[in-house]
């Protein structure tokens, strides 16, 4: 089944199968679930690498700068909480480069880090929808009953099509170009296609 002819439900099922067939990714999901966060996912580059490695038939995972854990809790925006959660995950799985971020507080530091202000995010889905490329605007979480929840507000076409395309929601053209230069997608995944901007 090609990506173009696959339905949204079929692509979601493919993503779930890829995740379930990855011991490291499932272990990571179990670790995060143990924190009992209100609304969370592992997403962005971790999911992109997972899928693109599978599509390239790689036998070992590509190196990740970090494993992004996103959660949404407007009731506690203290930065120390993110650090405490990250420390807990580090103690559970020291080899994983965890990065934990409460998406409800992103607007408090975004301008200092990226150079322009953004409004507060409204939900975890709202946050995932704002991530840099459509292929990385995807998250997965592990429900208490063992089901995998897929968050893909822009769909999974770019992820499975291996297309790098700027999501203009929060990413400037300059930042996108910098990311493309830094990440060298084609070196890691020769079938990936970068959309110029």
N, C-alpha and C positions, 0 to 999 in steps of 0.2 A: 504494500500500500504506500503510495507516494504521499508526501506531506501535503501537496496541493489538493489531493482528492480525499484526504482524511477529514472526518468531521471533528468538531471540537471535543466531543466525547471520546472519540477514538484516540486523539492526541493525548488527552488526559490519561486514558488507560495506558498508553505507551509510556508516559512519564511515570506513572505509578509502578509499572513493571520494571523500568530501568532502576528506579529507587529501591524497590524490593530486592533486586538482584545485586545490590551494592552493599556488602557488609559494612564498610566504613560509614556510608551514609545512614544506614539504618541504625548503627550504633550511635551516631551523632544525634539522630532524632530521638532515640530512647533517652539519651543523656539530657537533652533539653526538656523533654516531657517531664522528667523527674523534678524539674524546678517548679512545676505547677503554676506556670505563668498564665495570666488571664486570656491572652490572645497572642499567639506567636507563630513563627515559622522560621525555617532555615531557607535562605534564598540567595538571589543575585548570582555571583560568580560560582558559588558551590553547586547550584543547580545547573548552570550553564556548563561547567566543566563535567559534571556527572553525565549529562546528555551527550555533549560533543565527544567526550572520551568513548562513550558507548557507540556512537555513530561512526567513530574512527576505529572501532574494534581494538582499543588500547587495553592491554592486560593489567596495567596498574594506573592508579589515578594520577592525573596531572597535578603538579604542585599548586597549592592555593596560598595566596598571601594571607587570606583570612577566611574563616567560615562565619558568614554573617547570620547572626541570630537577631531577628527583629521581633519586637513585641510591642503591644500598645496598652499603656496604662496611664490615663490622664490624671489619676489620683496620686501618683508619686513620680515627680519629674526630677528628683535629685540625681545628679550624675553619679554619685557614689553607689547608687543601687545597681547601675549598669556594671560598674567595676566589681561589686560584690558577686553579682551573678556570673560574671566572666571568671572570677576566681573559683567559684564553685564548679563550673564546667571544666576549668583547667585542672582541678584536683581529680575530677572524674575521668578525664581523658587528656592527659598532659601533652600528648603528641599533636593535638589539634590546635591550630591557630585561631582560637575563638575571638570573635568581636561581637559584643552584645550592645544593642541600641534600642532604647525606648523611643519608638517613632512618635509618640505624643509630645516629645520634647525637642524634636529636630529643629524646629523654628527658633529655639533659644540659642543655638550655636552655629546654625548654617551660614549666616552672613559672615561671621568671623572666619570661617573655614573656606567658604567658596566665593565670597565677595559680593553676594547679593542676598537680600532678605527674601524670605518665603513665608506664606501664611501657615498657621498651624494645620497639621494633618488631622483628619477627622476619624480615621480608623486604620486598622492594619491594611485593609484592602486599598485605601486611599494612599497609604505609604508605598506599598508595592507598585501601585500604578505610576508612581513618580520616579522610579529607579532609572538609572542612566540610559540603558538601551532596552528596547522591547524584549529582546531575547533574555535579558537578565531581570525583567520585571515579573518574576515568577517566584513563588515560595511554596514550600511543602511543610506540613506539620503532621504529627502523629497523634491521632485522637485516642482517648482512653480505651476505646474498644479495639484499637489496633488498626483502624481504617486510616488511610492517608488522605489528607485534605489538600487539594491543589488550589492555590490562589494565583490566578493568571488573568488579571483585568484586561490585558490586551491580547489575550489568546496565546497559543503556543506555536503559531505558524513560524515566527522568526526563530524561536528556539530550535525547533526540529528542522527548519530550513537552513539553519546555521548562518543566519543573516545578522550582521551587526548594523543596527540602525538607531540613530539618535532618538531618544524620547525627549521631546522639547519641554516636558512638564517642568523640569527643574534644572536641566543640563544645558549650559550655553554651548554654542558651536565651538568656542575655544576649548572648553573643558572636554567636549567630546573628542576633538582632534587630539588633545593631549592623551586621553585614555587610549585611543586607537594606537598612537605611537608607542605608548608605554607597554601596552599589553601584547602587541605583536601576535595577533590572533592567528594569522596565516602560518606562522612558524610552528605553532602548537597544533593547529587543526587546519591542514591544507585545504579542506573543502569549504572552510568558512569564507563568507563573502562580506566585505566591508562596504557599506553604502557611504559614499563621500558626502561631505557636508560643507 
